[in-house]
Amino acid sequence: MAILLTVDLGEGSTRQEQDDSLRQEYLGGLGINTRLLFDRTPAEADPLGPENVLIFGAGSLAGTLLPTACRTDVCAKSPLSGLYGSANAGGEWGAQLRYAGIDHLIFQGRAQKPVYLVIDDAEVRLESAEEIWGKDVWASTDWLKSRHGKDFHVAAIGPAGENLVRFASIQNDYFASWGRTGMGAVMGSKNLKAVLVRGSKPIRVADKKAFTQVRNEAFKRVKNDPSFGFIRRFGSMVVTDPFNAMGALPGHNFTVGYMPDWEQTRGRKVFETKYKERDVACFSCPIACVHWSRVKEEGPDQGYETRGLEVTFVLEFGAKLGLKHVPEIFKCVDLCNLYGMDVVSAAGTVAYLIEAYQNGAVSKDDLGMEPEWGDFDSIYRLLELTAKRQEIGDILAEGAKKAAQKLPGTEQYAMHVNGVELPVRDPRAKMDVWSLGYLTNTRGGDSLRTRSPVEALLGKLKDHQTEELGVDADYIANLDMPERLKKEIFGEPPAGVDIPAMTVYSEDLITIINSVGFCIRPPVLRSLGPDFYARALNAAYGDNFDEDSVLAAAQRIWNLQHDFNRREGESFSSYQFPARFYQEPLPAKDQSHLPLNNKQMLDNIREYMKIRDWEQTWGSDLG
């Protein structure tokens, strides 16, 4: 069963209901959110209007003490893209929601005045947020915890959400975020400042013996995966140096793929030796891939402490905006956390403006400053103006796509897919599964809904539809993947990785992971698959899933997200990168990467859609 709590903010009322069928069809978390969003938000609804619903959904295995099972998805129609919107975060918030006896929290309508919701086990109440409306996230969280108790976990927006910045985030306690697609703006549009959760009810599983066996197996497999040690040591920073080596950085708004001083200034070993203090783990996580940092070097920033560094932070602020000094990156990230803004969209929108300025499309008179790559003062100032919607920040708060519509002649500098700013890696360096997923992603340009479980970052391509194998035959034989899919993706015997087919599979696998509430970091992504998740759900709930039925549920979820986007106006032509990627080479270390081949890209997209069985959806576009 799934326990749903609906909060009508306009009426100030709450209603709890139980649904016995949703989880069987949509697994939980992201999956059930998708069904609820499709059914409860009318077509063509204003994303910032009261008819858009905002849904928090804890993964169906969150709080069970399985490894990394703590994550929650937030979904609504995105004010950034106008399409399907979702964001995912870990920490302890989702586990606490389930300990309070709730799986999904649905907000509808709009409160007349600012409010926040308190969930304290069986007690649910709305309270006035007027005293903290206008305050930043950290001050608001401090105030709420001091008033209600330090053991509450807080989902809150800052001034960016209140000001309807279209890429505003919802902050998960102090440093984690439901970041992408503007969920904080939806929350702000509802005059909802925060949601506090505290629970104490135990989660009872259907088969304790089977569940214990599944749990022990999961921890063993995650810890024994070859990626475990590197991820624990460096966290997501493990990929930053390989990205530079392969010339895949999003440098200076995707105009530079390689930076010669990268490893000496912003690389993973610099982070480890000069800034990393200790490992930090989410609830029930053995990996501890997040880190607490302190500036150890002498200078004005000595002693500065924060959480990080993450790959997204260093690639967005360090590469895309050209900041070389790690403490400056820390400060930009903390500013985003303080005001509640998605790091990728914030950096991408500022990068769009800097390049437009450098090319004379906007002037100093337009901006009131002269922003440059690597200029911390102007970058920090632009972030502040954006969060407050002041001066040029009022335009930047619309996101790069809409900002470009308001500043004619700047469209070519807006790097987005479906209005969502592109993150972390340039696809011209390697058109693999991850890169194709930027286009096929149902929430717009993003890197976190598609990732191959046998990814080899520095591996080569055999042709535009096939990657070289990054693992040996024994690894594939032991991979938790249906045998029929192994043959389709790798061949028999394994000879390569079919990019469109693996893109479909990896999207389905990550959909399962997000629906049950696990983390997608490689030790989990690589070591656990559909058979494991089927057995975990069966042990927890007494279900009768197998690997095929779990995958069928993931496909059902993905197709429904696609249907939502089609309903809201997505077209076949939406599946394309900005013109730059097809027209301009990308400077790398020894030579430039060629522009993407449009025909080859269309071949991959059409093959992907045929595997998804979308011929009827797109008809003649698929050829």
WODA-V651918 format. One record per residue. N is the residue number from 1. PSI is psi in radians with two decimals (NA if undefined). OMEGA is omega in whole degrees, 0 to 359 (NA if undefined). NEAR is the number of other ideal C-beta (glycine too) atoms within 8 Angstrom. Layout:
{{N | PSI | OMEGA | NEAR} {N | PSI | OMEGA | NEAR}}
//
This chain:
{{1 | 2.76 | 174 | 6} {2 | 2.28 | 179 | 13} {3 | 2.10 | 183 | 11} {4 | 2.29 | 174 | 14} {5 | 2.03 | 179 | 13} {6 | 2.25 | 179 | 10} {7 | 2.01 | 176 | 13} {8 | 1.80 | 186 | 11} {9 | -0.54 | 178 | 16} {10 | -0.70 | 180 | 10} {11 | -0.34 | 185 | 6} {12 | 0.51 | 184 | 8} {13 | 2.81 | 176 | 6} {14 | 2.62 | 179 | 9} {15 | 2.25 | 179 | 7} {16 | 2.43 | 179 | 9} {17 | 2.84 | 180 | 7} {18 | 2.30 | 177 | 8} {19 | 2.15 | 185 | 9} {20 | -0.08 | 185 | 6} {21 | -0.41 | 187 | 6} {22 | -0.79 | 185 | 10} {23 | -0.58 | 178 | 13} {24 | -0.60 | 182 | 6} {25 | -0.57 | 190 | 9} {26 | 0.19 | 168 | 14} {27 | -0.79 | 183 | 15} {28 | -3.03 | 173 | 17} {29 | -2.10 | 181 | 18} {30 | -0.71 | 184 | 16} {31 | -0.88 | 179 | 17} {32 | -0.67 | 175 | 17} {33 | -0.76 | 182 | 15} {34 | -0.79 | 179 | 16} {35 | -0.77 | 181 | 13} {36 | -0.72 | 180 | 15} {37 | -0.78 | 180 | 15} {38 | -0.74 | 185 | 10} {39 | -0.54 | 191 | 6} {40 | -0.20 | 175 | 8} {41 | 2.05 | 183 | 11} {42 | 2.69 | 177 | 5} {43 | 2.49 | 178 | 5} {44 | 0.35 | 177 | 4} {45 | 2.54 | 174 | 10} {46 | 2.11 | 181 | 6} {47 | -0.47 | 179 | 15} {48 | 0.29 | 178 | 9} {49 | 2.91 | 184 | 8} {50 | -0.34 | 182 | 10} {51 | -0.29 | 175 | 8} {52 | 2.30 | 178 | 14} {53 | 2.65 | 178 | 12} {54 | 2.16 | 189 | 14} {55 | 2.19 | 170 | 14} {56 | 2.22 | 179 | 12} {57 | 1.97 | 176 | 17} {58 | 2.49 | 176 | 18} {59 | 2.57 | 186 | 19} {60 | -0.24 | 175 | 16} {61 | 0.08 | 180 | 14} {62 | 2.42 | 178 | 17} {63 | 0.01 | 184 | 15} {64 | -0.02 | 181 | 12} {65 | 0.21 | 165 | 6} {66 | 2.68 | 186 | 12} {67 | 2.14 | 179 | 13} {68 | 0.12 | 184 | 16} {69 | 1.48 | 183 | 16} {70 | 0.00 | 197 | 18} {71 | 2.67 | 185 | 18} {72 | 2.44 | 174 | 18} {73 | 2.48 | 173 | 14} {74 | 2.29 | 184 | 16} {75 | 2.57 | 173 | 15} {76 | 2.96 | 170 | 14} {77 | 2.28 | 189 | 14} {78 | 2.24 | 174 | 17} {79 | -0.19 | 179 | 13} {80 | -0.76 | 183 | 15} {81 | -0.40 | 189 | 12} {82 | 0.15 | 182 | 10} {83 | -2.80 | 180 | 16} {84 | 2.26 | 180 | 15} {85 | 2.42 | 176 | 18} {86 | 2.75 | 177 | 14} {87 | 2.60 | 186 | 14} {88 | 2.46 | 178 | 12} {89 | 2.75 | 181 | 15} {90 | -2.17 | 183 | 14} {91 | -2.50 | 183 | 12} {92 | -0.08 | 186 | 10} {93 | -0.81 | 183 | 14} {94 | -0.70 | 178 | 17} {95 | -0.72 | 179 | 14} {96 | -0.63 | 178 | 13} {97 | -0.74 | 179 | 17} {98 | -0.59 | 177 | 14} {99 | -0.36 | 175 | 12} {100 | 0.02 | 176 | 15} {101 | 0.33 | 183 | 9} {102 | 2.39 | 177 | 13} {103 | -0.67 | 183 | 12} {104 | 2.40 | 183 | 15} {105 | 2.08 | 188 | 13} {106 | 2.11 | 177 | 13} {107 | 2.26 | 176 | 12} {108 | 2.73 | 180 | 11} {109 | -2.90 | 181 | 10} {110 | 2.31 | 177 | 9} {111 | 2.55 | 180 | 13} {112 | -0.60 | 179 | 5} {113 | 2.80 | 181 | 7} {114 | 2.33 | 180 | 12} {115 | 2.90 | 167 | 14} {116 | 2.75 | 182 | 15} {117 | 2.37 | 175 | 13} {118 | 2.17 | 173 | 12} {119 | 1.91 | 182 | 16} {120 | 1.53 | 190 | 11} {121 | -2.11 | 185 | 10} {122 | -0.24 | 182 | 6} {123 | 2.20 | 179 | 7} {124 | 2.22 | 181 | 10} {125 | 2.63 | 173 | 6} {126 | 2.41 | 178 | 11} {127 | 2.79 | 181 | 8} {128 | 2.37 | 177 | 7} {129 | 0.26 | 185 | 13} {130 | -0.52 | 181 | 7} {131 | -0.42 | 181 | 6} {132 | -0.02 | 176 | 14} {133 | 2.22 | 185 | 9} {134 | -0.28 | 178 | 5} {135 | 2.71 | 178 | 9} {136 | 3.00 | 186 | 10} {137 | -0.79 | 185 | 14} {138 | -0.74 | 178 | 9} {139 | -0.70 | 179 | 9} {140 | -0.75 | 180 | 15} {141 | -0.73 | 176 | 14} {142 | -0.80 | 182 | 8} {143 | -0.78 | 182 | 11} {144 | -0.71 | 180 | 15} {145 | -0.61 | 179 | 11} {146 | -0.54 | 182 | 7} {147 | -0.66 | 188 | 5} {148 | -0.39 | 180 | 10} {149 | 2.41 | 183 | 6} {150 | -0.33 | 182 | 5} {151 | 0.01 | 171 | 5} {152 | 2.57 | 173 | 13} {153 | 2.44 | 196 | 13} {154 | 2.24 | 167 | 16} {155 | 2.06 | 188 | 12} {156 | 2.71 | 172 | 15} {157 | 2.78 | 175 | 17} {158 | -2.85 | 180 | 18} {159 | -0.54 | 179 | 12} {160 | -0.74 | 177 | 18} {161 | -0.72 | 178 | 16} {162 | -0.62 | 181 | 11} {163 | 0.11 | 176 | 12} {164 | 0.63 | 169 | 13} {165 | 2.19 | 193 | 15} {166 | -0.23 | 175 | 12} {167 | 0.50 | 177 | 16} {168 | 2.53 | 179 | 20} {169 | 2.90 | 165 | 17} {170 | 2.17 | 183 | 17} {171 | 2.41 | 182 | 19} {172 | 1.71 | 192 | 13} {173 | -2.23 | 190 | 11} {174 | -0.67 | 191 | 9} {175 | -0.35 | 179 | 9} {176 | 2.79 | 186 | 9} {177 | 2.49 | 157 | 15} {178 | 1.66 | 199 | 14} {179 | -0.87 | 195 | 9} {180 | 2.72 | 171 | 15} {181 | 0.17 | 168 | 14} {182 | 0.54 | 180 | 18} {183 | -0.49 | 177 | 19} {184 | -0.58 | 177 | 18} {185 | -0.68 | 176 | 18} {186 | -0.75 | 179 | 16} {187 | -0.74 | 178 | 14} {188 | -0.65 | 180 | 15} {189 | -0.36 | 180 | 14} {190 | 0.10 | 184 | 13} {191 | 0.59 | 180 | 13} {192 | 1.94 | 185 | 17} {193 | -0.69 | 188 | 13} {194 | 2.82 | 172 | 15} {195 | 2.09 | 178 | 12} {196 | 2.38 | 182 | 14} {197 | 2.34 | 171 | 13} {198 | 2.25 | 180 | 14} {199 | 2.75 | 180 | 12} {200 | 0.09 | 182 | 6} {201 | 2.33 | 180 | 8} {202 | 2.63 | 173 | 4} {203 | 2.06 | 182 | 8} {204 | 2.33 | 180 | 4} {205 | 2.73 | 185 | 10} {206 | -0.67 | 183 | 9} {207 | 1.70 | 185 | 9} {208 | -0.73 | 182 | 6} {209 | -0.83 | 180 | 6} {210 | -0.66 | 181 | 10} {211 | -0.73 | 178 | 14} {212 | -0.71 | 178 | 8} {213 | -0.76 | 180 | 9} {214 | -0.73 | 181 | 13} {215 | -0.82 | 180 | 12} {216 | -0.72 | 179 | 8} {217 | -0.75 | 183 | 9} {218 | -0.82 | 180 | 13} {219 | -0.72 | 181 | 10} {220 | -0.78 | 183 | 8} {221 | -0.70 | 179 | 11} {222 | -0.82 | 183 | 16} {223 | -0.47 | 181 | 9} {224 | -0.10 | 179 | 7} {225 | 2.43 | 182 | 11} {226 | -0.41 | 181 | 4} {227 | -0.20 | 188 | 9} {228 | -0.85 | 184 | 12} {229 | -0.73 | 180 | 7} {230 | -0.72 | 181 | 8} {231 | -0.69 | 178 | 15} {232 | -0.65 | 183 | 10} {233 | -0.85 | 187 | 8} {234 | -0.18 | 188 | 10} {235 | -2.63 | 180 | 13} {236 | -0.25 | 177 | 11} {237 | -0.21 | 183 | 12} {238 | -0.48 | 185 | 11} {239 | -0.11 | 188 | 9} {240 | -0.75 | 179 | 14} {241 | -0.74 | 174 | 10} {242 | -0.64 | 178 | 9} {243 | -0.73 | 178 | 14} {244 | -0.74 | 181 | 14} {245 | -0.66 | 181 | 9} {246 | 0.02 | 179 | 12} {247 | 0.68 | 185 | 14} {248 | 0.13 | 180 | 10} {249 | 2.61 | 175 | 15} {250 | 0.68 | 191 | 14} {251 | 2.37 | 176 | 13} {252 | 0.95 | 178 | 12} {253 | 0.83 | 176 | 13} {254 | 0.69 | 172 | 12} {255 | -0.18 | 181 | 10} {256 | 2.17 | 181 | 10} {257 | -0.22 | 184 | 14} {258 | 2.42 | 177 | 13} {259 | 2.06 | 189 | 9} {260 | -0.47 | 181 | 5} {261 | 0.30 | 186 | 7} {262 | -0.96 | 185 | 14} {263 | -0.51 | 181 | 10} {264 | -0.33 | 184 | 6} {265 | -0.67 | 187 | 11} {266 | 0.18 | 183 | 13} {267 | 3.04 | 187 | 12} {268 | -0.58 | 181 | 10} {269 | -0.58 | 174 | 7} {270 | -0.78 | 178 | 13} {271 | -0.81 | 184 | 16} {272 | -0.73 | 187 | 10} {273 | -0.57 | 187 | 7} {274 | -0.32 | 190 | 9} {275 | -0.63 | 185 | 13} {276 | 2.28 | 179 | 9} {277 | -0.89 | 183 | 8} {278 | 2.81 | 178 | 6} {279 | 2.60 | 177 | 9} {280 | 2.32 | 182 | 8} {281 | 2.57 | 168 | 10} {282 | 3.03 | 179 | 12} {283 | 2.27 | 174 | 10} {284 | 0.65 | 182 | 12} {285 | 2.17 | 177 | 13} {286 | -0.14 | 188 | 9} {287 | -0.76 | 181 | 15} {288 | 0.98 | 186 | 9} {289 | -0.13 | 178 | 12} {290 | 2.69 | 185 | 11} {291 | 2.61 | 170 | 13} {292 | 2.34 | 187 | 11} {293 | 2.70 | 175 | 14} {294 | 2.42 | 178 | 9} {295 | 2.00 | 185 | 15} {296 | -0.37 | 184 | 6} {297 | 2.66 | 179 | 7} {298 | 2.64 | 180 | 3} {299 | -3.09 | 185 | 6} {300 | -0.38 | 182 | 3} {301 | 0.05 | 182 | 8} {302 | 2.31 | 180 | 9} {303 | -0.17 | 179 | 6} {304 | 2.29 | 182 | 10} {305 | 2.55 | 178 | 8} {306 | 3.11 | 176 | 10} {307 | 2.32 | 181 | 9} {308 | -3.06 | 15 | 12} {309 | 2.50 | 176 | 13} {310 | 2.76 | 179 | 10} {311 | -0.72 | 181 | 12} {312 | -0.72 | 182 | 11} {313 | -0.84 | 186 | 15} {314 | -0.58 | 179 | 16} {315 | -0.59 | 180 | 15} {316 | -0.91 | 182 | 17} {317 | -0.59 | 182 | 15} {318 | -0.66 | 180 | 15} {319 | -1.00 | 186 | 16} {320 | -0.65 | 180 | 15} {321 | -0.11 | 171 | 16} {322 | 0.27 | 177 | 10} {323 | 2.27 | 183 | 12} {324 | -0.35 | 186 | 9} {325 | 2.06 | 186 | 8} {326 | -0.73 | 178 | 15} {327 | -0.53 | 176 | 9} {328 | -0.64 | 175 | 12} {329 | -0.80 | 176 | 16} {330 | -0.81 | 185 | 15} {331 | -0.64 | 177 | 11} {332 | -0.71 | 178 | 17} {333 | -0.78 | 179 | 13} {334 | -0.62 | 177 | 9} {335 | -0.73 | 177 | 12} {336 | -0.73 | 177 | 15} {337 | -0.67 | 182 | 13} {338 | -0.77 | 182 | 10} {339 | -0.29 | 181 | 15} {340 | 1.19 | 177 | 20} {341 | 2.48 | 175 | 17} {342 | 2.25 | 183 | 14} {343 | -0.78 | 184 | 14} {344 | -0.86 | 182 | 13} {345 | -0.63 | 178 | 16} {346 | -0.87 | 180 | 14} {347 | -0.70 | 181 | 14} {348 | -0.63 | 180 | 17} {349 | -0.69 | 176 | 15} {350 | -0.70 | 178 | 15} {351 | -0.71 | 176 | 13} {352 | -0.78 | 183 | 16} {353 | -0.73 | 180 | 16} {354 | -0.79 | 180 | 14} {355 | -0.68 | 177 | 12} {356 | -0.69 | 179 | 13} {357 | -0.78 | 182 | 14} {358 | -0.50 | 181 | 7} {359 | 0.19 | 173 | 7} {360 | 0.19 | 180 | 6} {361 | -0.42 | 171 | 9} {362 | 2.77 | 186 | 10} {363 | 2.98 | 175 | 7} {364 | -0.65 | 178 | 8} {365 | -0.61 | 178 | 5} {366 | -0.63 | 190 | 8} {367 | -0.46 | 186 | 12} {368 | 0.26 | 180 | 7} {369 | 3.05 | 178 | 8} {370 | 1.42 | 185 | 7} {371 | 2.52 | 181 | 12} {372 | 2.76 | 173 | 8} {373 | 2.29 | 177 | 7} {374 | 0.04 | 180 | 8} {375 | 1.71 | 185 | 8} {376 | -0.76 | 185 | 11} {377 | -0.81 | 182 | 6} {378 | -0.64 | 179 | 11} {379 | -0.82 | 180 | 15} {380 | -0.71 | 180 | 12} {381 | -0.71 | 179 | 9} {382 | -0.65 | 176 | 15} {383 | -0.77 | 178 | 15} {384 | -0.81 | 180 | 11} {385 | -0.64 | 179 | 14} {386 | -0.86 | 181 | 16} {387 | -0.62 | 183 | 17} {388 | -0.12 | 185 | 10} {389 | 0.84 | 178 | 11} {390 | 2.52 | 176 | 6} {391 | -2.30 | 181 | 6} {392 | -0.38 | 178 | 11} {393 | -0.42 | 178 | 14} {394 | -0.56 | 176 | 9} {395 | -0.76 | 180 | 9} {396 | -0.52 | 181 | 13} {397 | -0.23 | 178 | 14} {398 | -0.17 | 187 | 9} {399 | 2.82 | 188 | 16} {400 | -0.74 | 183 | 14} {401 | -0.89 | 182 | 10} {402 | -0.56 | 176 | 10} {403 | -0.73 | 180 | 16} {404 | -0.52 | 177 | 12} {405 | -0.46 | 179 | 8} {406 | -0.27 | 178 | 7} {407 | 1.42 | 184 | 12} {408 | 2.49 | 180 | 5} {409 | 0.03 | 181 | 6} {410 | 0.05 | 188 | 13} {411 | -0.62 | 185 | 8} {412 | -0.16 | 181 | 7} {413 | -0.04 | 181 | 14} {414 | 1.87 | 185 | 12} {415 | 1.67 | 184 | 15} {416 | 2.83 | 166 | 15} {417 | 2.13 | 182 | 14} {418 | 0.60 | 176 | 10} {419 | -0.10 | 181 | 13} {420 | 2.13 | 186 | 17} {421 | 2.41 | 183 | 14} {422 | 2.44 | 182 | 13} {423 | 2.80 | 152 | 13} {424 | -0.56 | 188 | 10} {425 | 2.40 | 182 | 13} {426 | 2.17 | 183 | 13} {427 | -0.31 | 179 | 11} {428 | -0.41 | 180 | 12} {429 | -0.56 | 181 | 13} {430 | 2.00 | 180 | 8} {431 | 1.41 | 183 | 13} {432 | -2.85 | 182 | 12} {433 | -0.81 | 182 | 15} {434 | -0.77 | 183 | 12} {435 | -0.74 | 177 | 10} {436 | -0.59 | 179 | 16} {437 | -0.37 | 174 | 15} {438 | -0.55 | 182 | 15} {439 | -0.69 | 185 | 11} {440 | -0.20 | 180 | 12} {441 | 2.25 | 183 | 13} {442 | -0.14 | 178 | 11} {443 | 0.26 | 179 | 15} {444 | -2.97 | 185 | 14} {445 | 1.88 | 184 | 12} {446 | 2.76 | 185 | 11} {447 | 0.05 | 191 | 11} {448 | 0.24 | 177 | 8} {449 | -0.03 | 180 | 11} {450 | 2.12 | 175 | 14} {451 | 2.19 | 184 | 13} {452 | 2.35 | 177 | 11} {453 | -0.13 | 175 | 12} {454 | 0.54 | 183 | 13} {455 | 2.40 | 172 | 11} {456 | 1.74 | 189 | 10} {457 | -0.76 | 184 | 8} {458 | 0.17 | 177 | 6} {459 | 2.81 | 183 | 10} {460 | 3.00 | 174 | 5} {461 | 2.47 | 173 | 11} {462 | -0.67 | 173 | 7} {463 | -3.07 | 188 | 5} {464 | -0.20 | 178 | 10} {465 | 0.08 | 186 | 10} {466 | 2.20 | 172 | 11} {467 | 2.62 | 170 | 16} {468 | 2.65 | 177 | 11} {469 | 2.31 | 177 | 14} {470 | 0.03 | 180 | 9} {471 | 2.88 | 181 | 7} {472 | 3.05 | 184 | 6} {473 | -0.61 | 179 | 7} {474 | -0.69 | 179 | 6} {475 | -0.77 | 179 | 9} {476 | -0.69 | 180 | 13} {477 | -0.61 | 182 | 6} {478 | -0.04 | 182 | 5} {479 | 2.36 | 178 | 10} {480 | 1.46 | 181 | 8} {481 | 2.45 | 178 | 11} {482 | 2.44 | 184 | 9} {483 | -0.65 | 180 | 6} {484 | -0.62 | 179 | 6} {485 | -0.57 | 176 | 10} {486 | -0.74 | 180 | 13} {487 | -0.71 | 181 | 9} {488 | -0.65 | 187 | 7} {489 | -0.76 | 187 | 12} {490 | -0.32 | 187 | 12} {491 | 2.98 | 180 | 9} {492 | 1.92 | 359 | 6} {493 | 2.86 | 182 | 5} {494 | 2.23 | 183 | 10} {495 | -0.20 | 182 | 6} {496 | -3.07 | 179 | 11} {497 | 2.02 | 177 | 14} {498 | 2.00 | 189 | 12} {499 | -0.90 | 180 | 15} {500 | -0.72 | 181 | 13} {501 | -0.72 | 179 | 12} {502 | -0.56 | 176 | 14} {503 | -0.80 | 177 | 14} {504 | -0.85 | 182 | 11} {505 | -0.77 | 183 | 11} {506 | -0.60 | 174 | 14} {507 | -0.75 | 179 | 15} {508 | -0.73 | 180 | 12} {509 | -0.80 | 180 | 13} {510 | -0.54 | 174 | 14} {511 | -0.73 | 175 | 14} {512 | -0.84 | 182 | 15} {513 | -0.80 | 180 | 13} {514 | -0.50 | 181 | 16} {515 | -0.59 | 178 | 18} {516 | -0.24 | 174 | 17} {517 | 0.39 | 176 | 16} {518 | 3.02 | 177 | 15} {519 | 2.65 | 181 | 12} {520 | 0.13 | 177 | 10} {521 | 2.59 | 187 | 11} {522 | -0.66 | 180 | 10} {523 | -0.54 | 177 | 13} {524 | -0.85 | 182 | 15} {525 | -0.68 | 184 | 13} {526 | -0.49 | 191 | 9} {527 | -0.35 | 183 | 10} {528 | 2.38 | 182 | 11} {529 | -2.89 | 187 | 11} {530 | -0.68 | 179 | 14} {531 | -0.75 | 179 | 9} {532 | -0.84 | 183 | 13} {533 | -0.59 | 175 | 14} {534 | -0.83 | 181 | 13} {535 | -0.62 | 178 | 11} {536 | -0.76 | 178 | 14} {537 | -0.69 | 179 | 15} {538 | -0.75 | 180 | 14} {539 | -0.65 | 183 | 13} {540 | -0.65 | 189 | 12} {541 | -0.10 | 184 | 10} {542 | 0.46 | 180 | 5} {543 | -3.12 | 179 | 8} {544 | 0.78 | 179 | 5} {545 | 2.66 | 163 | 11} {546 | -3.14 | 186 | 8} {547 | -0.59 | 181 | 10} {548 | -0.70 | 181 | 8} {549 | -0.54 | 175 | 10} {550 | -0.74 | 177 | 15} {551 | -0.64 | 178 | 12} {552 | -0.67 | 177 | 8} {553 | -0.73 | 178 | 15} {554 | -0.74 | 178 | 16} {555 | -0.66 | 177 | 10} {556 | -0.73 | 179 | 11} {557 | -0.85 | 182 | 16} {558 | -0.75 | 179 | 13} {559 | -0.62 | 179 | 9} {560 | -0.65 | 174 | 11} {561 | -0.74 | 176 | 12} {562 | -0.75 | 178 | 12} {563 | -0.68 | 176 | 9} {564 | -0.81 | 181 | 14} {565 | -0.71 | 176 | 13} {566 | -0.72 | 179 | 9} {567 | -0.55 | 183 | 7} {568 | 0.16 | 170 | 12} {569 | 0.13 | 178 | 8} {570 | 2.50 | 179 | 8} {571 | 2.96 | 178 | 5} {572 | -0.60 | 181 | 6} {573 | -0.18 | 177 | 5} {574 | -0.34 | 184 | 9} {575 | 1.15 | 179 | 7} {576 | 2.65 | 176 | 7} {577 | 2.89 | 171 | 13} {578 | 2.71 | 186 | 10} {579 | -0.58 | 181 | 7} {580 | -0.71 | 186 | 11} {581 | -0.37 | 179 | 13} {582 | -0.21 | 189 | 10} {583 | -0.49 | 188 | 6} {584 | 2.37 | 172 | 7} {585 | 2.80 | 180 | 8} {586 | 1.97 | 178 | 15} {587 | 2.26 | 178 | 9} {588 | -2.80 | 187 | 12} {589 | -0.99 | 185 | 7} {590 | -0.48 | 179 | 3} {591 | 2.89 | 181 | 5} {592 | 2.52 | 170 | 7} {593 | 2.47 | 179 | 11} {594 | 2.70 | 173 | 7} {595 | 2.79 | 176 | 10} {596 | 2.55 | 176 | 12} {597 | 2.00 | 186 | 9} {598 | -0.69 | 180 | 7} {599 | -0.76 | 179 | 6} {600 | -0.67 | 177 | 11} {601 | -0.79 | 179 | 14} {602 | -0.64 | 176 | 8} {603 | -0.81 | 180 | 10} {604 | -0.74 | 181 | 14} {605 | -0.76 | 180 | 13} {606 | -0.70 | 177 | 11} {607 | -0.74 | 176 | 11} {608 | -0.84 | 184 | 13} {609 | -0.54 | 175 | 12} {610 | -0.70 | 177 | 10} {611 | -0.63 | 178 | 9} {612 | -0.14 | 181 | 11} {613 | 0.80 | 180 | 5} {614 | 0.35 | 180 | 10} {615 | -0.74 | 182 | 9} {616 | -0.58 | 180 | 5} {617 | -0.81 | 189 | 8} {618 | -0.23 | 173 | 10} {619 | -2.19 | 186 | 7} {620 | -0.33 | 179 | 5} {621 | -0.46 | 181 | 7} {622 | -0.15 | 175 | 10} {623 | NA | NA | 4}}
//
